[in-house]
Amino acid sequence: MLACHAENGQGVGNFPPLWGQDSYNTGAGMSKLNKMASWVESNMPLGNANLTKQEAVDVTLYIDAQPRPNFNLQDHLLPRSEMGYYNSKVLEEKHTVRSNFKMFGLDVDTIRGDHLIP
């Protein structure tokens, strides 16, 4: 991780930031613990994927517990009046680091050892 994404997770060259304001947001597939862990296990380190399932989960928990932009689906859709009832239910979808961990019964404060994530 250090060589490609830097110690601070902000990315280096063609390697994207893993957290922070310029990283993927909390609605992205990589912010879902199960999806990211599977991807990390199959692809990291780049060109020499050799992490165990547990190592991939640990890396994922560390990365996804870092601050990143929140995602509010409502900001990207038509107004409710133009969507109809069924489609308008997606307007309630919001994602935060905290809610992504809670979905799996995990407490981000316990994992991080602090209370810095809103």
MODELLER restraints for C-alpha pairs under 7 A, 6 or more apart:
rsr = mdl.restraints
at = mdl.atoms
rsr.add(forms.Gaussian(group=physical.xy_distance, feature=features.Distance(at['CA:4:A'], at['CA:11:A']), mean=6.54, stdev=0.5))
rsr.add(forms.Gaussian(group=physical.xy_distance, feature=features.Distance(at['CA:4:A'], at['CA:12:A']), mean=5.77, stdev=0.5))
rsr.add(forms.Gaussian(group=physical.xy_distance, feature=features.Distance(at['CA:4:A'], at['CA:15:A']), mean=5.74, stdev=0.5))
rsr.add(forms.Gaussian(group=physical.xy_distance, feature=features.Distance(at['CA:5:A'], at['CA:11:A']), mean=3.85, stdev=0.5))
rsr.add(forms.Gaussian(group=physical.xy_distance, feature=features.Distance(at['CA:5:A'], at['CA:12:A']), mean=5.35, stdev=0.5))
rsr.add(forms.Gaussian(group=physical.xy_distance, feature=features.Distance(at['CA:5:A'], at['CA:15:A']), mean=5.83, stdev=0.5))
rsr.add(forms.Gaussian(group=physical.xy_distance, feature=features.Distance(at['CA:5:A'], at['CA:16:A']), mean=6.54, stdev=0.5))
rsr.add(forms.Gaussian(group=physical.xy_distance, feature=features.Distance(at['CA:5:A'], at['CA:17:A']), mean=6.12, stdev=0.5))
rsr.add(forms.Gaussian(group=physical.xy_distance, feature=features.Distance(at['CA:5:A'], at['CA:18:A']), mean=6.95, stdev=0.5))
rsr.add(forms.Gaussian(group=physical.xy_distance, feature=features.Distance(at['CA:6:A'], at['CA:12:A']), mean=6.19, stdev=0.5))
rsr.add(forms.Gaussian(group=physical.xy_distance, feature=features.Distance(at['CA:9:A'], at['CA:17:A']), mean=5.54, stdev=0.5))
rsr.add(forms.Gaussian(group=physical.xy_distance, feature=features.Distance(at['CA:9:A'], at['CA:18:A']), mean=5.11, stdev=0.5))
rsr.add(forms.Gaussian(group=physical.xy_distance, feature=features.Distance(at['CA:9:A'], at['CA:19:A']), mean=5.86, stdev=0.5))
rsr.add(forms.Gaussian(group=physical.xy_distance, feature=features.Distance(at['CA:10:A'], at['CA:17:A']), mean=4.12, stdev=0.5))
rsr.add(forms.Gaussian(group=physical.xy_distance, feature=features.Distance(at['CA:10:A'], at['CA:18:A']), mean=6.21, stdev=0.5))
rsr.add(forms.Gaussian(group=physical.xy_distance, feature=features.Distance(at['CA:10:A'], at['CA:19:A']), mean=6.47, stdev=0.5))
rsr.add(forms.Gaussian(group=physical.xy_distance, feature=features.Distance(at['CA:10:A'], at['CA:20:A']), mean=6.85, stdev=0.5))
rsr.add(forms.Gaussian(group=physical.xy_distance, feature=features.Distance(at['CA:11:A'], at['CA:17:A']), mean=3.96, stdev=0.5))
rsr.add(forms.Gaussian(group=physical.xy_distance, feature=features.Distance(at['CA:11:A'], at['CA:18:A']), mean=6.80, stdev=0.5))
rsr.add(forms.Gaussian(group=physical.xy_distance, feature=features.Distance(at['CA:17:A'], at['CA:23:A']), mean=5.02, stdev=0.5))
rsr.add(forms.Gaussian(group=physical.xy_distance, feature=features.Distance(at['CA:18:A'], at['CA:63:A']), mean=6.54, stdev=0.5))
rsr.add(forms.Gaussian(group=physical.xy_distance, feature=features.Distance(at['CA:19:A'], at['CA:63:A']), mean=6.93, stdev=0.5))
rsr.add(forms.Gaussian(group=physical.xy_distance, feature=features.Distance(at['CA:19:A'], at['CA:66:A']), mean=5.87, stdev=0.5))
rsr.add(forms.Gaussian(group=physical.xy_distance, feature=features.Distance(at['CA:19:A'], at['CA:67:A']), mean=6.02, stdev=0.5))
rsr.add(forms.Gaussian(group=physical.xy_distance, feature=features.Distance(at['CA:19:A'], at['CA:68:A']), mean=5.35, stdev=0.5))
rsr.add(forms.Gaussian(group=physical.xy_distance, feature=features.Distance(at['CA:20:A'], at['CA:67:A']), mean=5.60, stdev=0.5))
rsr.add(forms.Gaussian(group=physical.xy_distance, feature=features.Distance(at['CA:20:A'], at['CA:68:A']), mean=4.72, stdev=0.5))
rsr.add(forms.Gaussian(group=physical.xy_distance, feature=features.Distance(at['CA:21:A'], at['CA:68:A']), mean=5.52, stdev=0.5))
rsr.add(forms.Gaussian(group=physical.xy_distance, feature=features.Distance(at['CA:21:A'], at['CA:69:A']), mean=5.69, stdev=0.5))
rsr.add(forms.Gaussian(group=physical.xy_distance, feature=features.Distance(at['CA:23:A'], at['CA:68:A']), mean=6.36, stdev=0.5))
rsr.add(forms.Gaussian(group=physical.xy_distance, feature=features.Distance(at['CA:25:A'], at['CA:68:A']), mean=5.84, stdev=0.5))
rsr.add(forms.Gaussian(group=physical.xy_distance, feature=features.Distance(at['CA:25:A'], at['CA:69:A']), mean=4.72, stdev=0.5))
rsr.add(forms.Gaussian(group=physical.xy_distance, feature=features.Distance(at['CA:25:A'], at['CA:70:A']), mean=5.59, stdev=0.5))
rsr.add(forms.Gaussian(group=physical.xy_distance, feature=features.Distance(at['CA:25:A'], at['CA:71:A']), mean=5.93, stdev=0.5))
rsr.add(forms.Gaussian(group=physical.xy_distance, feature=features.Distance(at['CA:26:A'], at['CA:68:A']), mean=6.83, stdev=0.5))
rsr.add(forms.Gaussian(group=physical.xy_distance, feature=features.Distance(at['CA:26:A'], at['CA:69:A']), mean=6.32, stdev=0.5))
rsr.add(forms.Gaussian(group=physical.xy_distance, feature=features.Distance(at['CA:26:A'], at['CA:70:A']), mean=5.04, stdev=0.5))
rsr.add(forms.Gaussian(group=physical.xy_distance, feature=features.Distance(at['CA:26:A'], at['CA:71:A']), mean=5.36, stdev=0.5))
rsr.add(forms.Gaussian(group=physical.xy_distance, feature=features.Distance(at['CA:26:A'], at['CA:95:A']), mean=5.39, stdev=0.5))
rsr.add(forms.Gaussian(group=physical.xy_distance, feature=features.Distance(at['CA:26:A'], at['CA:96:A']), mean=5.35, stdev=0.5))
rsr.add(forms.Gaussian(group=physical.xy_distance, feature=features.Distance(at['CA:26:A'], at['CA:97:A']), mean=6.04, stdev=0.5))
rsr.add(forms.Gaussian(group=physical.xy_distance, feature=features.Distance(at['CA:27:A'], at['CA:71:A']), mean=5.15, stdev=0.5))
rsr.add(forms.Gaussian(group=physical.xy_distance, feature=features.Distance(at['CA:27:A'], at['CA:95:A']), mean=5.55, stdev=0.5))
rsr.add(forms.Gaussian(group=physical.xy_distance, feature=features.Distance(at['CA:29:A'], at['CA:35:A']), mean=6.50, stdev=0.5))
rsr.add(forms.Gaussian(group=physical.xy_distance, feature=features.Distance(at['CA:30:A'], at['CA:36:A']), mean=4.82, stdev=0.5))
rsr.add(forms.Gaussian(group=physical.xy_distance, feature=features.Distance(at['CA:31:A'], at['CA:64:A']), mean=6.04, stdev=0.5))
rsr.add(forms.Gaussian(group=physical.xy_distance, feature=features.Distance(at['CA:32:A'], at['CA:100:A']), mean=6.37, stdev=0.5))
rsr.add(forms.Gaussian(group=physical.xy_distance, feature=features.Distance(at['CA:33:A'], at['CA:60:A']), mean=6.52, stdev=0.5))
rsr.add(forms.Gaussian(group=physical.xy_distance, feature=features.Distance(at['CA:36:A'], at['CA:60:A']), mean=6.34, stdev=0.5))
rsr.add(forms.Gaussian(group=physical.xy_distance, feature=features.Distance(at['CA:37:A'], at['CA:56:A']), mean=5.28, stdev=0.5))
rsr.add(forms.Gaussian(group=physical.xy_distance, feature=features.Distance(at['CA:37:A'], at['CA:57:A']), mean=5.16, stdev=0.5))
rsr.add(forms.Gaussian(group=physical.xy_distance, feature=features.Distance(at['CA:37:A'], at['CA:60:A']), mean=5.52, stdev=0.5))
rsr.add(forms.Gaussian(group=physical.xy_distance, feature=features.Distance(at['CA:40:A'], at['CA:56:A']), mean=5.65, stdev=0.5))
rsr.add(forms.Gaussian(group=physical.xy_distance, feature=features.Distance(at['CA:41:A'], at['CA:49:A']), mean=6.79, stdev=0.5))
rsr.add(forms.Gaussian(group=physical.xy_distance, feature=features.Distance(at['CA:41:A'], at['CA:51:A']), mean=5.54, stdev=0.5))
rsr.add(forms.Gaussian(group=physical.xy_distance, feature=features.Distance(at['CA:41:A'], at['CA:52:A']), mean=6.60, stdev=0.5))
rsr.add(forms.Gaussian(group=physical.xy_distance, feature=features.Distance(at['CA:41:A'], at['CA:53:A']), mean=6.10, stdev=0.5))
rsr.add(forms.Gaussian(group=physical.xy_distance, feature=features.Distance(at['CA:41:A'], at['CA:56:A']), mean=5.06, stdev=0.5))
rsr.add(forms.Gaussian(group=physical.xy_distance, feature=features.Distance(at['CA:42:A'], at['CA:49:A']), mean=5.93, stdev=0.5))
rsr.add(forms.Gaussian(group=physical.xy_distance, feature=features.Distance(at['CA:43:A'], at['CA:49:A']), mean=5.00, stdev=0.5))
rsr.add(forms.Gaussian(group=physical.xy_distance, feature=features.Distance(at['CA:44:A'], at['CA:50:A']), mean=6.91, stdev=0.5))
rsr.add(forms.Gaussian(group=physical.xy_distance, feature=features.Distance(at['CA:44:A'], at['CA:51:A']), mean=6.95, stdev=0.5))
rsr.add(forms.Gaussian(group=physical.xy_distance, feature=features.Distance(at['CA:65:A'], at['CA:97:A']), mean=6.54, stdev=0.5))
rsr.add(forms.Gaussian(group=physical.xy_distance, feature=features.Distance(at['CA:65:A'], at['CA:108:A']), mean=6.25, stdev=0.5))
rsr.add(forms.Gaussian(group=physical.xy_distance, feature=features.Distance(at['CA:65:A'], at['CA:112:A']), mean=6.77, stdev=0.5))
rsr.add(forms.Gaussian(group=physical.xy_distance, feature=features.Distance(at['CA:67:A'], at['CA:117:A']), mean=6.53, stdev=0.5))
rsr.add(forms.Gaussian(group=physical.xy_distance, feature=features.Distance(at['CA:70:A'], at['CA:95:A']), mean=6.11, stdev=0.5))
rsr.add(forms.Gaussian(group=physical.xy_distance, feature=features.Distance(at['CA:70:A'], at['CA:96:A']), mean=5.15, stdev=0.5))
rsr.add(forms.Gaussian(group=physical.xy_distance, feature=features.Distance(at['CA:71:A'], at['CA:94:A']), mean=6.00, stdev=0.5))
rsr.add(forms.Gaussian(group=physical.xy_distance, feature=features.Distance(at['CA:71:A'], at['CA:95:A']), mean=5.27, stdev=0.5))
rsr.add(forms.Gaussian(group=physical.xy_distance, feature=features.Distance(at['CA:71:A'], at['CA:96:A']), mean=6.76, stdev=0.5))
rsr.add(forms.Gaussian(group=physical.xy_distance, feature=features.Distance(at['CA:72:A'], at['CA:93:A']), mean=6.71, stdev=0.5))
rsr.add(forms.Gaussian(group=physical.xy_distance, feature=features.Distance(at['CA:72:A'], at['CA:94:A']), mean=4.63, stdev=0.5))
rsr.add(forms.Gaussian(group=physical.xy_distance, feature=features.Distance(at['CA:72:A'], at['CA:95:A']), mean=6.44, stdev=0.5))
rsr.add(forms.Gaussian(group=physical.xy_distance, feature=features.Distance(at['CA:73:A'], at['CA:91:A']), mean=6.19, stdev=0.5))
rsr.add(forms.Gaussian(group=physical.xy_distance, feature=features.Distance(at['CA:73:A'], at['CA:93:A']), mean=5.91, stdev=0.5))
rsr.add(forms.Gaussian(group=physical.xy_distance, feature=features.Distance(at['CA:73:A'], at['CA:94:A']), mean=6.10, stdev=0.5))
rsr.add(forms.Gaussian(group=physical.xy_distance, feature=features.Distance(at['CA:74:A'], at['CA:91:A']), mean=4.84, stdev=0.5))
rsr.add(forms.Gaussian(group=physical.xy_distance, feature=features.Distance(at['CA:80:A'], at['CA:88:A']), mean=5.28, stdev=0.5))
rsr.add(forms.Gaussian(group=physical.xy_distance, feature=features.Distance(at['CA:98:A'], at['CA:108:A']), mean=6.08, stdev=0.5))
rsr.add(forms.Gaussian(group=physical.xy_distance, feature=features.Distance(at['CA:101:A'], at['CA:107:A']), mean=6.24, stdev=0.5))
rsr.add(forms.Gaussian(group=physical.xy_distance, feature=features.Distance(at['CA:101:A'], at['CA:108:A']), mean=6.17, stdev=0.5))
rsr.add(forms.Gaussian(group=physical.xy_distance, feature=features.Distance(at['CA:109:A'], at['CA:115:A']), mean=5.26, stdev=0.5))
